[in-house]
Amino acid sequence: MIRFSIFGIPVTVQPFFWITLCLLGGALHAADPEAFLQLGLFVIAGFISILVHELGHAMTARKFGANTEIVLQAFGGYAAYAGVRMTRVRSFLITAAGPGVQIVLGLAVLLVLRNFAMPNERIAGFMGDLMAISLFWAVLNLLPVLPLDGGQMLHAILGPQRIKITLVVTMITAVAVGILMFTKTRSIVFPIFMGMFAWQAFQALRDGSFR
């Protein structure tokens, strides 16, 4: 467990965060020192990108007077905030700030790569990973699937009275995206998560646990 603060916001990094990034970076296929170096750079890029994402949430919540903290865990992380009443508009803005700032980071890195020569291939590879992770993670999180940011934003827009619509959209989107991801990548990692989100939404609808 790693703990530190950034901009006055406490951050906790759980061990499974690193394990997940290693698996996504191809740890199971790394067989030589160069591959392990590339894996290490991928993990650093992922850490920076996801931390920036959560900082977007946390710093926006702090602007509204909330006490915030960040936890990085398996398959990402979350920014917790408390101590102030949040309206639907504020909740939407806090949620949107995460993928928003991550997209800005990804596009900024893309501009650097297109306009400046990198000193060597390793730095170019690191920058490429940082760009790809930032843009992919942001787009993934913008899917209208609970508990992803896009699902939370949809919930903020529709409101608690229309939570059934949000849950139905979650199920349909998660199943469709999971199937698409598997057919395109043949990887089961993201489809498993999409299936889990769809199942959670189904259970909430069946049991009425959203009330």
Residue, then its C-alpha position, 0 to 999 in steps of 0.5 A: m500500500i502506497r500513500f502520499s498527497i498531491f495538491g493537498i489531496p490524500v492518495t492511496v494506491q492499492p497493490f491490485f492497481w499495479i497488478t492490473l496495470c501489469l496484466l494490461g501491459g502484457a506482463l504474462h508475455a514479457a520474456d526479456p529485459e527490454a520487454f520488462l522495461q517497456l512494461g515498466l514504462f507502460v505502468i508508469a504511464g498508466f499511473i500518471s494518466i489514471l491519477v490525472h483522471e482522479l485528480g480531475h474529479a477530486m479537485t473539482a469536488r474540492k472547488f465546491g467545498a468537499n473534502t476529497e481523497i483518491v484511491l487507486q485500485a484494480f481497474g482504475g480508482y475513484a475520488a471520494y468526497a464528502g462534507v458538502r451537499m451536491t446538486r445534480v449539476r455539481s455531481f455532473l461537473i465533478t464526474a465529467a472533470g475526470p475524463g475531461v482532463q484526461i482527454v486534454l492530457g491525451l491530446a496534449v501528448l499527441l500534439v507533442l508527439r506530432n510536433f517534437a522529435m523524441p530523444n529515443e524510441r523508449i521515450a517515444g514509446f512511453m509518450g505513446d502509451l501515455m496518450a493511448i491510455s489517456l484517450f482510451w480510458a477517458v472514452l471507456n469511462l464516458l460509456p453510459v454504463l454504471p458505475l463508470d463516469g458516463g453512467q454517473m453523468l447519465h444518472a445526474i442528467l435523468g435524475p433519481q426518478r428515472i434510474k430505471i432508464t439509466l439501468v436499462v441503458t447500462m445493461i444494453t450498452a455494457v453487453a453490446v460493448g463487451i461483445l464488440m471488445f471481445t470480437k475485436t481484441r479476443s481479450i476477456v478482461f474488459p468483456i468480464f467487467m462489462g458483463m459484471f456491470a450489466w449483471q449489477a444493473f440487472q440485479a438492481l432492477r430485479d431487486g428494486s435496490f435502486r430505491 
